[in-house]
Amino acid sequence: FLLGTLILPLGTSLMARGDFGLSVVVVPAYLLSLKLDFLTFGMAEYCLQGVLLVLFCLIMRKFRVGYLFSFFAAFSYGVVLDFWMPIVESIPLPTLGHRIALYIVGMMVNSFSISFYFKSYFPPQIYELFVKGLSGKFHIEMGKFKVGYDLASFAVSLVLSLLFFGRIVGIGVGSVACAFLNGILISFWCGVVEKIFDFSPRFPKWKAYFELNESEQ
């Protein structure tokens, strides 16, 4: 969980610096950070996820303490993202080839870090909690619900982009590449890290607690 929290924001920062488009899930926060001077990318991320958590609780008509761990994951991600962004922005990119290379590295780092999240029993960020919880509540296959959620995120991103800047910002060919390749890359890295690390739980009671919360969602 800690490795994922440290590395995932680095991947996002590298992709933002490459400027070929981010995953549509994080584009709304990215656009808000560009538009509003008082909001950093990381702050916009955990603020939006906080709003999403409130909406999630209203739709589910319940609140569990375990949900706060998802917000903690989002908050930690946002703080580390704000640490990486100014460092990555200082990387010189004199040619298109450098941008492409940096973006590809960012995609690989992103998928690699997510594989660590998948091997952790700690709760996911609110984006994933939202998809998992509501797909279960309304008895919709999670993959189909995720597609619908991504399409809604794309629509919101497009509207905000045109509203704020009068042109498309944050969405590009890289966004399409992420949609098609992320699942494949994550599966690849999960297989790699399983051969290197032992993911047996060191805190079985914590694992049981979080698994109980997941089954109740």
C-alpha positions as CSV (number, residue, x, y, z in Angstrom):
1,F,0.0,0.0,0.0
2,L,2.8,2.4,0.9
3,L,4.8,1.6,-2.2
4,G,1.7,2.1,-4.4
5,T,1.0,5.5,-2.6
6,L,4.5,6.7,-3.3
7,I,4.9,5.5,-6.9
8,L,1.4,6.0,-8.4
9,P,1.5,9.8,-8.1
10,L,4.9,9.8,-9.8
11,G,3.4,8.0,-12.8
12,T,0.6,10.5,-12.9
13,S,3.1,13.4,-12.8
14,L,5.2,11.9,-15.6
15,M,2.1,11.5,-17.8
16,A,0.9,15.0,-17.1
17,R,4.4,16.3,-18.0
18,G,4.3,14.3,-21.3
19,D,1.0,16.0,-22.1
20,F,-0.7,13.4,-24.2
21,G,-3.7,13.1,-22.0
22,L,-4.4,11.6,-18.6
23,S,-6.8,8.9,-17.5
24,V,-10.3,10.4,-17.7
25,V,-10.8,9.5,-14.0
26,V,-8.3,12.1,-12.9
27,V,-8.8,14.7,-15.7
28,P,-11.5,16.7,-13.8
29,A,-9.2,17.3,-10.9
30,Y,-6.4,18.2,-13.3
31,L,-8.6,20.8,-15.0
32,L,-9.7,22.3,-11.8
33,S,-6.0,22.7,-10.7
34,L,-5.2,24.5,-14.0
35,K,-8.2,26.8,-13.7
36,L,-8.0,27.6,-10.0
37,D,-4.8,29.1,-8.7
38,F,-5.4,28.1,-5.1
39,L,-5.9,24.4,-5.9
40,T,-3.0,22.1,-6.6
41,F,-3.5,18.9,-8.6
42,G,-3.2,16.9,-5.4
43,M,-5.6,19.1,-3.5
44,A,-8.2,19.0,-6.3
45,E,-7.9,15.2,-6.3
46,Y,-8.7,14.6,-2.7
47,C,-11.3,17.4,-2.6
48,L,-13.2,15.8,-5.6
49,Q,-12.9,12.3,-4.1
50,G,-14.2,13.7,-0.8
51,V,-17.3,15.1,-2.7
52,L,-17.6,11.7,-4.4
53,L,-17.5,10.0,-1.0
54,V,-20.4,12.1,0.3
55,L,-22.4,11.3,-2.8
56,F,-21.6,7.6,-2.4
57,C,-22.8,7.6,1.2
58,L,-26.0,9.4,0.2
59,I,-26.8,6.9,-2.5
60,M,-25.9,3.9,-0.3
61,R,-27.8,5.5,2.6
62,K,-25.2,4.4,5.1
63,F,-21.8,5.4,6.4
64,R,-19.0,3.1,7.6
65,V,-15.8,4.0,9.4
66,G,-14.0,1.9,6.8
67,Y,-15.0,4.5,4.1
68,L,-12.7,7.0,5.9
69,F,-9.7,4.8,5.1
70,S,-10.5,5.2,1.4
71,F,-10.5,9.0,1.9
72,F,-7.1,8.6,3.7
73,A,-5.8,6.7,0.7
74,A,-7.0,9.6,-1.6
75,F,-5.6,12.2,0.7
76,S,-2.2,10.5,0.9
77,Y,-2.2,10.1,-2.9
78,G,-2.9,13.9,-3.3
79,V,-0.2,14.9,-0.9
80,V,2.5,12.8,-2.6
81,L,1.2,13.9,-6.1
82,D,1.9,17.5,-5.0
83,F,5.4,16.5,-4.0
84,W,6.2,14.9,-7.3
85,M,4.6,17.5,-9.7
86,P,7.2,20.3,-9.3
87,I,10.1,17.9,-9.5
88,V,8.7,16.3,-12.7
89,E,7.8,19.6,-14.2
90,S,11.5,20.6,-14.1
91,I,12.4,17.8,-16.5
92,P,13.5,19.3,-19.8
93,L,11.6,17.9,-22.9
94,P,13.4,19.4,-25.9
95,T,11.7,17.1,-28.5
96,L,8.5,15.2,-29.2
97,G,10.5,12.0,-28.8
98,H,11.4,13.0,-25.2
99,R,7.7,13.7,-24.5
100,I,6.6,10.3,-25.9
101,A,9.3,8.5,-23.9
102,L,8.4,10.2,-20.7
103,Y,4.7,9.5,-21.2
104,I,5.4,5.8,-21.8
105,V,7.5,5.6,-18.7
106,G,4.7,7.3,-16.8
107,M,2.2,4.7,-18.0
108,M,4.5,1.9,-17.0
109,V,5.1,3.4,-13.5
110,N,1.3,3.9,-13.1
111,S,0.4,0.3,-13.9
112,F,3.3,-1.0,-11.8
113,S,2.2,0.9,-8.8
114,I,-1.4,-0.2,-9.1
115,S,-0.3,-3.8,-9.0
116,F,0.9,-3.1,-5.4
117,Y,-2.5,-1.7,-4.5
118,F,-4.2,-4.8,-5.9
119,K,-2.0,-6.9,-3.6
120,S,-2.9,-4.9,-0.6
121,Y,-5.9,-5.6,1.6
122,F,-6.3,-1.9,2.5
123,P,-9.3,-0.3,1.0
124,P,-9.0,1.4,-2.5
125,Q,-9.3,5.1,-3.2
126,I,-12.9,6.5,-3.5
127,Y,-13.0,6.1,-7.2
128,E,-12.7,2.4,-6.9
129,L,-15.0,2.2,-3.8
130,F,-17.7,4.1,-5.7
131,V,-17.6,1.7,-8.6
132,K,-17.5,-1.4,-6.5
133,G,-20.1,-0.3,-4.0
134,L,-22.7,1.0,-6.4
135,S,-22.3,-1.8,-8.9
136,G,-23.1,-4.2,-6.1
137,K,-26.0,-2.1,-4.8
138,F,-27.7,-1.9,-8.2
139,H,-26.7,-5.4,-9.2
140,I,-24.8,-4.3,-12.3
141,E,-21.7,-6.2,-13.5
142,M,-18.7,-4.2,-12.2
143,G,-16.9,-4.1,-15.6
144,K,-20.0,-2.6,-17.2
145,F,-20.5,-0.1,-14.4
146,K,-16.8,0.9,-14.7
147,V,-17.2,1.6,-18.4
148,G,-20.3,3.7,-17.6
149,Y,-18.3,5.6,-14.9
150,D,-15.4,6.2,-17.2
151,L,-17.8,7.5,-19.9
152,A,-19.4,9.8,-17.4
153,S,-15.9,11.0,-16.3
154,F,-15.0,11.6,-20.0
155,A,-18.2,13.7,-20.5
156,V,-17.5,15.8,-17.3
157,S,-13.9,16.3,-18.4
158,L,-15.0,17.4,-21.9
159,V,-17.5,19.9,-20.5
160,L,-15.1,21.3,-18.0
161,S,-12.3,21.6,-20.6
162,L,-14.5,23.5,-23.0
163,L,-16.0,25.6,-20.3
164,F,-12.7,26.6,-18.7
165,F,-10.4,26.8,-21.7
166,G,-12.6,26.8,-24.8
167,R,-10.6,23.8,-26.1
168,I,-9.8,20.2,-25.2
169,V,-7.3,20.0,-22.4
170,G,-6.1,16.9,-20.4
171,I,-7.7,14.5,-22.8
172,G,-5.7,13.1,-25.8
173,V,-4.4,10.0,-27.5
174,G,-2.7,9.0,-24.3
175,S,-6.2,8.8,-22.6
176,V,-7.3,6.3,-25.2
177,A,-4.1,4.3,-24.8
178,C,-4.6,4.2,-21.1
179,A,-8.2,2.9,-21.5
180,F,-6.9,0.0,-23.8
181,L,-3.6,-0.8,-22.2
182,N,-3.9,-0.2,-18.4
183,G,-5.7,-3.5,-17.7
184,I,-3.1,-5.5,-19.7
185,L,-0.1,-3.7,-18.1
186,I,-1.5,-4.1,-14.6
187,S,-2.1,-7.9,-15.1
188,F,1.5,-8.1,-16.4
189,W,3.0,-6.3,-13.4
190,C,0.9,-8.3,-10.9
191,G,2.5,-11.5,-12.3
192,V,5.9,-9.9,-12.0
193,V,5.6,-8.7,-8.4
194,E,4.0,-12.0,-7.3
195,K,7.3,-13.7,-8.2
196,I,9.4,-11.2,-6.3
197,F,7.4,-10.4,-3.1
198,D,5.6,-12.4,-0.5
199,F,2.1,-10.8,-0.1
200,S,1.0,-13.0,2.9
201,P,-0.7,-10.7,5.4
202,R,1.5,-9.6,8.3
203,F,-1.6,-8.2,10.2
204,P,-4.3,-10.9,9.8
205,K,-6.8,-9.0,12.0
206,W,-6.6,-5.9,9.8
207,K,-7.1,-8.1,6.7
208,A,-10.1,-9.7,8.2
209,Y,-11.5,-6.3,9.2
210,F,-11.2,-4.8,5.7
211,E,-12.5,-7.9,4.0
212,L,-15.5,-7.8,6.3
213,N,-16.1,-4.2,5.3
214,E,-15.8,-5.1,1.6
215,S,-18.3,-7.9,1.9
216,E,-20.8,-5.6,3.5
217,Q,-20.5,-2.9,0.9
